[in-house]
Each structure stands twice: as C-alpha cells, then as structure tokens.
C-alpha cells in the first residue's frame, strides 16, 4: 500500500511483516483472526513504521506500508452481516476513509482535530476549519447510538482514501450504493401501496388473457380511483 494513501483508523489486511518479527508471530494479527476479524486498524503513522492494532485498547505491532493493503467491505461476508444483508457497523470499525450520511441528510467525513479527537465534519465544517466544529465520535456508544438523534448515522460507504471522502463531502457526491444503510420500518402508507401493487400484479396476470372481462375493467377503474386519491395525500 502506498504511504500517501494511509490514514489513521483505516482497516487494512496484512500479507507480510518486514520488520520486528514475522506475520506468523504477530500478536495483533493472531488476535484479530481469533475473533474472526479479517482486518487490523492503522493506529499510528511514524516516519517509517506503521502501528497496526486489532482494537484500540490493546497492544500494537509494527509494519511497513508494503506489508498490507486496504480492507474492502463486502456484503457477501456472512460473518459480518445481519439478517437484512447490511454490514453490522460498530464505533471501533469506523475510519477516516469512510463516507457518512447523517439523519439531517448531510455527508460527513471522520477526521482528527488539532487535539487528535475524532470528529465528523460536513462541508461547512471542513471549509471553516473543523477543529472547533464537527460531531465528536465520543458522542456515540460502541453500537453507534448517538446522544443526539440529529447525529444519527444512516449510511456508510468505504472509500479508498480520506482524500476521496473529503472530495465527496465538499462536492456533495453521494454514492449510488452504500455499504451499510440504517434499517427502518416501512412507512404504513408505503406498505399499503406495496400490498396493493402486489395484488394488482397478481390480478393482471390472471386477467390479462381476457381484457374484455368485467373483472379486469373493475380492476383498472379501481386502480385509477386509488391513484387519484393517493396523489392528493
């Protein structure tokens, strides 16, 4: 991996260990595998060495940039998926190469302020100098429960670099598909419409062979009336 692409708290996958022992004897990599975690975190970036950890509270280990690659989230990873297919996200898994969408609709980047606190920053925060702005990651529990509902994360996208994330935030560029999206219960009216559409589909399939049938005409008339009513809501 190129040094210039490495930022703190990225998820990475080691494939070798060129200094301070071998990958087979790396404590942090062994611990990550033991808990079925297929990545490590970039914890500290020195002039030559990179410190990787498997969590924020335990020991770190030294690697060189060429010893690892960026970990890319995959929705096919069943160990990390919930029943809906979304990746289960935790506070400890967030990094500065992720693009975030909040409840208010703004896009955010996770950056370090002047005191090395991790803060979520939107376009205006970044433009004004985010050290005095932003939303602290300390406002969240491990399961991403926020103290303020406005700080709710509703979608997350893994990008290749922090630079790409900042560019997305500044240009309001939202991805076509997010890696993780908040699970929400369907709106009652939305579910009602969905059920009606399903019934219509079934009935049309049955009656389409006889378009002159009274049942088919009643179906179309009923659909027209409902569409008119729904458009006024």
CORTACOR-V68732 format. One record per run of one state. SS is the DSSP state (~ for helix, > for strand, _ for the rest). FROM is the first residue (numbers start at 1). TO is the last residue. If there is no record, write none. Layout:
{{SS	FROM	TO} {SS	FROM	TO}}
//
This chain:
{{_	1	2} {~	3	5} {_	6	10} {>	11	14} {_	15	22} {~	23	25} {_	26	26} {~	27	34} {_	35	39} {>	40	45} {_	46	49} {>	50	53} {_	54	59} {>	60	63} {_	64	64} {~	65	67} {>	68	70} {_	71	77} {~	78	80} {>	81	81} {_	82	86} {>	87	87} {_	88	90} {~	91	93} {_	94	97} {>	98	102} {_	103	106} {>	107	112} {_	113	117} {>	118	121} {_	122	122} {~	123	128} {_	129	129} {~	130	132} {_	133	134} {>	135	136} {~	137	139} {>	140	140} {_	141	145} {>	146	146} {_	147	148} {~	149	151} {_	152	152} {>	153	158} {_	159	161} {~	162	171} {_	172	179} {>	180	181} {_	182	187} {~	188	207} {_	208	213} {~	214	231} {_	232	233}}
//
